[in-house]
């Protein structure tokens, strides 16, 4: 699933930066930070990357995840996180309302229009096809995300020293 997640995040970044429909979309002109990206060398993008990967990691621990398509799990997780980061919903709404309703998929919402266009242009499926998976993934949005650097980065200096000693 990590391969799909990395590819989908890269496709989103390319879409939001280069697609004329996305570049001229009213949502991007209405929000403070229109460049909600995943795979860029900055802290905000890295935090979003970590959130998506943690959401997918925790969902994999649930046996019910096996009944969902991996690509749909990734696209649904991205939908929820992007809607949140574009300020279109709150985590509380996702956890309480998205789980049992489909009203949030209404095309009148600018984010839904943008994400639907992304899905159809990039992967050939619709937002409505993701409804059951979005509702399932929404159950995991109440969990806290960890933004600390991985442990290996804290030990990198020790590893570098051990490697250099062996080379001598």
Number of C-alpha atoms within 10 A of each C-alpha: 15 12 8 15 21 17 14 20 20 15 18 22 19 13 19 21 15 11 15 10 13 18 16 11 16 13 19 19 11 11 13 10 11 15 14 19 24 26 20 13 9 10 11 14 17 16 18 22 21 18 21 22 20 18 23 22 13 14 19 15 10 9 8 10 17 11 8 13 13 18 16 19 25 25 22 22 26 26 21 22 23 20 18 15 17 19 13 16 15 14 17 11 14 24 18 14 15 22 18 13 12 14 9 16 17 13 14 9 12 16 22 19 17 18 21 20 19 22 18 12 13 13 13 10 15 15 22 13 10 20 19 18 22 25 20 21 25 24 15 17 21 12 12 10 15 11 13 8 9 9 8 10 10 10 10 11 11 11 13 10 10 11 11 9 9 7 6 5
